[in-house]
Amino acid sequence: MKILDNLIIKDFLKTYFFVVVMLILVVLVLDFTEKNDSYIRNEVPSSEIFKYMINYGLYLNNLLTPITVFISVIFITSKMAGRTEIIAILSSGVSFMRMLRPFLFAAIMIGSVSFLLNGWVLPGATEGVTKFRITYLDKEKTSSESNSHIKVGEYSYAFISRFYKITNTGHSFTLETIKDGELVDKLSADRIEWDTAKRVWTLRNWKLRELRERKEIYSYGEELDTTLSIRPEDFDLPPNHHETLTLPELSKQIKILEARGADNVGFYKIERYVRFMSPFAAIILTFIGVIMSARKTRGGSGFQIAMGFLLAFVYIILFILSRTFAENGATYPIFAVWLPNIIFGLTGLLLYKTVPR
């Protein structure tokens, strides 16, 4: 049985690798064809295009893992069923769960590699893709951020009318402290500058208005150094910033945002949930794939592979929907993120009752 285990594992991994490479190449060719005019118009260097395609390929590998795993499993298992190898294995006294062992072992290997890619490699690739698109394809993006609102504490909210990233200077700055729906104090300045030496913010032409029970304290000055829980780089974050952080960086960012009381901390928490959830998809889909294709059918492997495509796309759509629900304020976001695995896991257990014995 060990020889058969090794053969199944080898065939599974070879087929998975082949399917992954072929799908990624197809998507990359289509993407290059679509963007070729933009590359020529913006005079993008060939080396940068090559780096972008590598990074985008890594991103696609993670996105296509459920499809490629499912297709690989169904392709190999249906071939074995068509040659009556599965019947021979089960007839020799080997249990169905024992036959599943090499498939699950290969799936665990794929899931482990996927976890490492998700946690430490893919964030850098995603950041590379984002920077490439901003630099060469979205040149209309300006070098300044306008009307930025940032929650810097549990009761404190900062606003900058316009922030220039090159000089680390902001204009029309306000910092408000609001408790129980009432304004406690308001600090405003014509200009705010980041002091790289002191690592503090310097306010120019500042005014402070403090509201007490029955009186108002008003003060002002030309220059004031203050410490805020924000840095210049906080004004230059891409919309998918949570996807560009490694797992250690993600955990650190969550702590920072929780200390600020930031409203967008949920996106970072959900991203961490997803990274721990995703690798299990390979194991669950492998389990279902073997069960679905273990029988010899008249339709052959083509029909089963088509069903594999369909179910894999259903899984991806369900995953996207569940993540959207989680990001839109689901009561239990971790449950919403894990919902696809829970549904497909229960489906696999129900299908297991129908396997040939």
VMD Tcl script that draws the C-alpha trace (Angstrom):
set ca {
  {0.00 0.00 0.00}
  {2.94 2.36 0.60}
  {3.92 2.11 -3.07}
  {0.37 3.05 -4.06}
  {0.40 5.92 -1.55}
  {3.56 7.34 -3.09}
  {2.14 7.04 -6.60}
  {-1.09 8.82 -5.63}
  {0.77 11.61 -3.85}
  {3.16 12.06 -6.77}
  {0.34 12.09 -9.36}
  {-1.74 14.46 -7.23}
  {1.06 17.00 -6.79}
  {2.15 16.77 -10.44}
  {-1.39 17.29 -11.68}
  {-1.96 20.15 -9.22}
  {1.24 21.88 -10.32}
  {0.38 21.43 -14.01}
  {-3.17 22.78 -13.61}
  {-1.94 25.75 -11.54}
  {0.72 26.69 -14.08}
  {-1.64 26.36 -17.05}
  {-4.43 28.44 -15.48}
  {-2.00 31.13 -14.31}
  {-0.37 31.34 -17.76}
  {-3.76 31.69 -19.44}
  {-4.82 34.50 -17.09}
  {-1.43 36.26 -17.41}
  {-1.61 36.17 -21.21}
  {-5.12 37.65 -21.14}
  {-4.03 40.29 -18.62}
  {-0.98 41.22 -20.72}
  {-3.09 41.47 -23.88}
  {-5.57 43.74 -22.12}
  {-2.91 46.06 -20.66}
  {-0.42 46.03 -23.55}
  {-1.61 49.37 -24.94}
  {-1.19 50.96 -21.51}
  {2.33 49.53 -21.22}
  {3.29 51.06 -24.56}
  {1.58 54.40 -23.87}
  {3.18 54.78 -20.42}
  {6.58 53.41 -21.55}
  {6.67 50.78 -18.81}
  {10.12 49.06 -18.56}
  {10.14 45.38 -19.50}
  {11.75 44.48 -16.16}
  {8.86 46.09 -14.26}
  {6.31 44.24 -16.38}
  {8.12 40.98 -15.66}
  {8.13 41.66 -11.89}
  {4.45 42.55 -12.03}
  {3.59 39.30 -13.81}
  {5.51 37.25 -11.23}
  {3.73 39.01 -8.37}
  {0.37 38.72 -10.10}
  {1.03 35.03 -10.74}
  {1.59 34.45 -7.02}
  {-1.64 36.28 -6.28}
  {-3.49 34.12 -8.82}
  {-2.04 30.94 -7.32}
  {-3.69 31.72 -4.00}
  {-6.97 32.70 -5.66}
  {-7.12 29.57 -7.84}
  {-6.07 27.03 -5.19}
  {-9.64 25.76 -4.49}
  {-10.26 25.23 -8.21}
  {-6.90 23.60 -8.95}
  {-7.04 21.26 -5.94}
  {-10.56 20.12 -6.76}
  {-9.81 19.58 -10.46}
  {-6.61 17.67 -9.68}
  {-8.36 15.36 -7.23}
  {-11.27 14.63 -9.53}
  {-8.99 14.07 -12.53}
  {-6.79 11.52 -10.71}
  {-9.61 9.74 -8.86}
  {-11.85 9.47 -11.93}
  {-8.94 7.99 -13.91}
  {-8.41 5.40 -11.17}
  {-12.15 4.65 -11.10}
  {-12.25 4.33 -14.89}
  {-9.49 1.72 -14.77}
  {-11.36 -0.06 -11.92}
  {-8.35 0.52 -9.65}
  {-10.53 1.83 -6.82}
  {-12.74 -1.26 -6.99}
  {-9.62 -3.43 -6.81}
  {-8.26 -1.48 -3.82}
  {-11.53 -1.69 -1.87}
  {-12.01 -5.36 -2.81}
  {-8.61 -6.19 -1.32}
  {-9.88 -5.21 2.13}
  {-8.59 -1.63 2.21}
  {-11.11 0.76 3.74}
  {-12.20 3.89 1.94}
  {-10.68 6.09 4.66}
  {-7.35 4.26 4.27}
  {-7.46 4.91 0.55}
  {-8.14 8.58 1.30}
  {-4.95 8.90 3.33}
  {-2.48 9.77 0.50}
  {-4.94 12.25 -0.99}
  {-5.36 14.01 2.35}
  {-1.60 13.95 2.97}
  {-0.99 15.70 -0.37}
  {-3.78 18.17 0.43}
  {-2.15 18.95 3.79}
  {1.13 19.62 1.98}
  {-0.64 22.01 -0.41}
  {-2.50 23.66 2.48}
  {0.74 24.14 4.43}
  {2.47 25.76 1.47}
  {-0.62 27.92 0.93}
  {-0.49 29.06 4.57}
  {3.18 30.06 4.23}
  {2.46 31.91 0.99}
  {-0.56 33.67 2.51}
  {1.31 34.65 5.65}
  {4.68 35.78 4.37}
  {5.06 35.74 0.55}
  {1.74 36.79 -0.96}
  {1.49 40.13 0.95}
  {4.71 41.31 -0.70}
  {3.42 40.20 -4.11}
  {0.10 42.00 -3.52}
  {1.97 45.16 -2.52}
  {4.08 44.89 -5.68}
  {0.97 44.57 -7.86}
  {-0.65 47.58 -6.15}
  {2.46 49.78 -6.51}
  {2.86 48.81 -10.16}
  {-0.72 49.74 -10.99}
  {-0.49 53.06 -9.12}
  {2.88 53.94 -10.70}
  {2.27 52.95 -14.30}
  {-1.43 52.37 -14.89}
  {-3.18 54.84 -12.56}
  {-1.05 57.93 -13.11}
  {-4.00 60.18 -12.53}
  {-3.59 59.48 -8.81}
  {-2.16 62.60 -7.23}
  {0.68 62.82 -4.76}
  {-1.56 64.21 -2.04}
  {-4.46 63.00 0.07}
  {-7.49 65.25 0.50}
  {-10.10 65.38 3.27}
  {-8.57 62.63 5.41}
  {-10.48 61.54 8.53}
  {-8.63 59.32 11.02}
  {-9.68 58.11 14.43}
  {-6.60 58.53 16.62}
  {-8.05 57.51 19.98}
  {-11.15 56.22 21.69}
  {-12.70 59.69 21.71}
  {-10.35 61.62 19.40}
  {-10.81 62.30 15.68}
  {-8.33 64.02 13.37}
  {-9.05 65.74 10.07}
  {-6.63 67.10 7.45}
  {-7.94 69.00 4.44}
  {-4.93 68.05 2.30}
  {-1.78 66.10 3.08}
  {1.31 66.16 0.84}
  {3.33 62.97 1.04}
  {6.54 64.39 -0.42}
  {6.95 67.07 2.28}
  {4.95 65.31 5.04}
  {2.91 68.47 5.47}
  {-0.81 68.85 6.01}
  {-3.13 71.87 5.81}
  {-6.29 72.81 7.73}
  {-5.78 70.33 10.58}
  {-8.30 69.74 13.36}
  {-8.29 67.36 16.32}
  {-11.58 66.94 18.16}
  {-12.35 65.10 21.38}
  {-15.98 63.96 21.60}
  {-17.50 62.16 24.60}
  {-21.11 61.07 24.92}
  {-21.97 62.96 21.76}
  {-20.61 66.27 23.09}
  {-17.54 68.21 21.98}
  {-14.97 68.42 24.79}
  {-12.17 70.28 23.02}
  {-11.05 71.21 19.53}
  {-7.45 71.81 18.42}
  {-6.97 73.37 14.99}
  {-3.98 74.59 12.99}
  {-3.35 76.13 9.60}
  {-0.55 73.64 8.93}
  {0.84 70.46 10.47}
  {4.35 69.14 9.79}
  {6.11 65.89 10.69}
  {9.44 66.44 12.48}
  {11.61 63.46 11.49}
  {14.23 64.25 14.14}
  {11.89 64.55 17.13}
  {9.29 62.19 15.59}
  {6.48 64.51 16.64}
  {3.98 66.68 14.80}
  {4.51 70.45 14.74}
  {1.41 72.65 14.53}
  {1.66 76.09 12.90}
  {-0.74 78.90 13.88}
  {-2.69 76.70 16.24}
  {-5.86 77.40 18.25}
  {-7.25 75.35 21.14}
  {-10.84 75.59 22.32}
  {-11.71 73.71 25.54}
  {-15.31 73.43 26.67}
  {-15.99 72.98 30.35}
  {-19.26 72.93 32.31}
  {-20.11 76.62 32.08}
  {-17.09 78.20 30.52}
  {-14.84 78.03 27.50}
  {-11.04 78.20 27.58}
  {-9.44 79.59 24.44}
  {-5.71 79.56 23.70}
  {-3.54 79.97 20.61}
  {0.05 80.24 19.44}
  {2.39 80.14 16.47}
  {4.04 76.75 17.04}
  {3.22 73.66 19.10}
  {4.75 70.17 19.18}
  {2.30 67.36 19.84}
  {2.34 63.57 19.83}
  {-0.34 61.73 17.88}
  {-0.85 58.01 17.27}
  {-0.58 58.57 13.51}
  {2.42 58.78 11.21}
  {2.87 60.21 7.68}
  {2.62 56.73 6.18}
  {-0.92 56.43 7.57}
  {-2.03 58.92 4.91}
  {-0.59 56.82 2.07}
  {-2.30 53.49 2.66}
  {-3.80 51.67 -0.33}
  {-7.40 50.43 -0.04}
  {-6.10 46.84 0.30}
  {-3.48 47.68 2.91}
  {-4.56 44.74 5.11}
  {-3.71 42.38 2.23}
  {-0.13 43.70 1.94}
  {0.92 42.86 5.51}
  {2.59 39.64 6.63}
  {1.00 37.79 9.54}
  {3.32 39.34 12.19}
  {2.78 42.81 10.67}
  {-0.96 42.19 10.55}
  {-1.09 41.30 14.25}
  {0.97 44.40 15.09}
  {-1.30 46.65 13.01}
  {-4.39 45.23 14.72}
  {-2.96 46.17 18.14}
  {-2.19 49.70 16.92}
  {-5.68 50.20 15.50}
  {-7.31 48.76 18.64}
  {-5.31 51.20 20.77}
  {-6.62 54.05 18.59}
  {-10.16 52.73 18.65}
  {-10.13 52.82 14.84}
  {-13.28 51.80 13.00}
  {-11.47 49.85 10.25}
  {-9.77 47.36 12.58}
  {-12.40 44.80 11.55}
  {-10.93 44.56 8.04}
  {-7.54 43.58 9.47}
  {-9.04 41.02 11.85}
  {-11.05 39.45 9.03}
  {-7.91 39.25 6.88}
  {-6.19 37.32 9.68}
  {-9.17 34.97 10.02}
  {-9.06 34.33 6.26}
  {-5.38 33.44 6.28}
  {-5.91 30.76 8.90}
  {-9.08 29.52 7.21}
  {-7.91 29.28 3.58}
  {-5.48 26.31 3.90}
  {-8.29 24.07 5.19}
  {-10.13 24.54 1.90}
  {-7.62 22.26 0.15}
  {-8.28 19.44 2.65}
  {-12.08 19.77 2.57}
  {-12.30 19.99 -1.22}
  {-9.96 17.01 -1.58}
  {-12.21 14.97 0.70}
  {-15.29 15.88 -1.35}
  {-13.49 15.40 -4.67}
  {-12.41 11.84 -3.92}
  {-15.91 10.90 -2.76}
  {-17.55 12.40 -5.87}
  {-15.26 10.72 -8.40}
  {-14.66 7.34 -6.74}
  {-17.33 5.66 -8.86}
  {-16.93 4.65 -12.48}
  {-19.51 6.57 -14.53}
  {-20.65 6.48 -18.13}
  {-19.95 10.16 -18.54}
  {-16.28 9.56 -17.88}
  {-13.86 11.95 -16.23}
  {-14.94 14.90 -18.42}
  {-18.31 15.20 -16.71}
  {-16.73 14.85 -13.27}
  {-14.10 17.50 -14.03}
  {-16.89 19.84 -15.19}
  {-18.67 19.20 -11.88}
  {-15.40 19.92 -10.11}
  {-15.18 23.30 -11.85}
  {-18.75 24.07 -10.89}
  {-18.39 23.17 -7.21}
  {-15.05 24.97 -6.95}
  {-16.60 28.14 -8.36}
  {-19.52 27.74 -5.95}
  {-17.00 27.59 -3.11}
  {-15.21 30.74 -4.30}
  {-18.49 32.66 -4.71}
  {-19.62 31.52 -1.25}
  {-16.26 32.60 0.18}
  {-16.53 36.06 -1.43}
  {-20.08 36.51 -0.15}
  {-19.23 35.37 3.38}
  {-16.22 37.71 3.51}
  {-18.40 40.58 2.30}
  {-20.94 39.86 5.05}
  {-18.14 39.78 7.62}
  {-16.70 43.12 6.44}
  {-20.14 44.72 6.43}
  {-20.54 44.20 10.14}
  {-21.64 40.62 10.75}
  {-22.27 39.86 14.41}
  {-19.76 37.01 14.38}
  {-17.23 37.77 11.60}
  {-15.10 34.71 12.34}
  {-18.16 32.48 11.82}
  {-19.00 34.29 8.55}
  {-15.44 33.76 7.27}
  {-15.48 30.06 8.16}
  {-18.99 29.51 6.76}
  {-17.82 28.11 3.34}
  {-15.60 25.53 5.05}
  {-18.38 24.61 7.47}
  {-20.94 24.14 4.67}
  {-18.61 22.15 2.42}
  {-17.34 20.13 5.39}
  {-20.87 19.08 6.32}
  {-21.58 18.36 2.64}
  {-18.53 16.09 2.56}
  {-19.74 14.17 5.61}
  {-23.14 13.64 3.99}
  {-21.54 12.48 0.74}
  {-19.31 10.08 2.67}
  {-22.35 7.95 3.44}
  {-22.74 7.27 -0.29}
  {-19.18 6.07 -1.02}
  {-18.61 2.53 -2.32}
  {-17.60 0.12 0.43}
}
mol new
graphics top color blue
foreach p $ca { graphics top sphere $p radius 0.5 }
foreach p [lrange $ca 0 end-1] q [lrange $ca 1 end] { graphics top cylinder $p $q radius 0.2 }
display resetview
